[in-house]
Amino acid sequence: MMKITFLFLMLVTIVGCQAFEIREGATSIAEPWFNQSVFQDSTIGSSPYDLEFDQEFATPDDKVISFKNCLEVNENGAENIAVREYTFWIFLKANCAAVLRYYELPAKAVSYWDDEYGFETVKTFPALVIPHISSSSLDISPELLLGDQPGFNLVKEELHKVSIDYDDMDLDYVLISQGDFNRDGVQDLLVRLDWWIHGASGTGTDLIALTKLEKNSKPMILWRDIE
């Protein structure tokens, strides 16, 4: 009986691997990946309890509040953080939201993305992948791409980060994680969009998951979290 069970499990494993391999146009079979540099290269491990850090913030009454892991960050609200440290807080909040999703990712997925993340990748994102600071930003056709927008100009390209000047804003498209976020067998990208308005105090951070279902298809937005 044990031999039969073992053979059955082996067959399931082989069939499962083939289901990933036979998809036409897939560039690779990819495991989940996380950009550990957003936590100063701390080891993130395989569960929320593995990632530890020491982050301190001032409170509105000028006391100090400290956080040791993302579980503590996730339970805290911005009302407990001094306004002058709000930008750093939303970065940490977004990074923690991303890593908590990473721990739940399936072990592998097929990928239709290019091997390198850079300006050429970001240009293919839907034009809606910009800050939603007014209702007009929601009127953009989902068929248009970021690279088609007038004035969408590259400022700097770094590892896992593309900096853009666009419409009186500074935009950073930071690749945070890769994996199958909606469990359809296809790898998605999780991008942190950080933005600042020129000459104003407006700033924000969004987490945006994008998927690509075929080699030559346009990326699509899966979901968006706004901090």
NORDALIN-V888262 format. One record per run of one state. SS is the DSSP state (h for helix, s for strand, l for the rest). FROM is the first residue (numbers start at 1). TO is the last residue. Records with the same first field share a line. If there is no record, write none. Layout:
SS=FROM-TO + FROM-TO
This chain:
l=1-1 + 22-27 + 31-32 + 35-35 + 40-54 + 59-63 + 68-69 + 75-77 + 81-82 + 103-108 + 112-118 + 123-125 + 127-134 + 139-144 + 149-152 + 159-160 + 167-168 + 180-185 + 187-187 + 198-202 + 212-219 + 227-227
h=2-21 + 36-39 + 70-74 + 78-80 + 83-102 + 119-122 + 135-138 + 146-148
s=28-30 + 33-34 + 55-58 + 64-67 + 109-111 + 126-126 + 145-145 + 153-158 + 161-166 + 169-179 + 186-186 + 188-197 + 203-211 + 220-226
